[in-house]
């Protein structure tokens, strides 16, 4: 039986897609120490993840275009908060009252 092991790390401050070998080597060593039968390293991937300066997501209507709605910047819990944010955006697009006031999530706070 084969087991796939997946790992990841977050680095702040880089503006390039260069792979940090110290990080990938650490992840590989850790995986091998936990899963002794790990034999093959398949791939590595890196990308830039935009973040907001205050670590709070931007959710709501664009201040410049009423047909654009924002829903981004959930840091690394987008899967966790996606359903909640999606519901808020759906409420706002439908012109219903949102469950919470979205003013603190507005893009205009910057």
Secondary structure, 3 states (H helix, E strand, C coil): CCCCCCCCCCCCCCCCCCCCHHHHHHHHHHHHHHCCCCCCCCCCCCCCCCCCCCCCCEEEECCCCCCCEEEECCCCCHHHHHHHHHHHHHHHHCCCCCCCCCHHHCHHHC
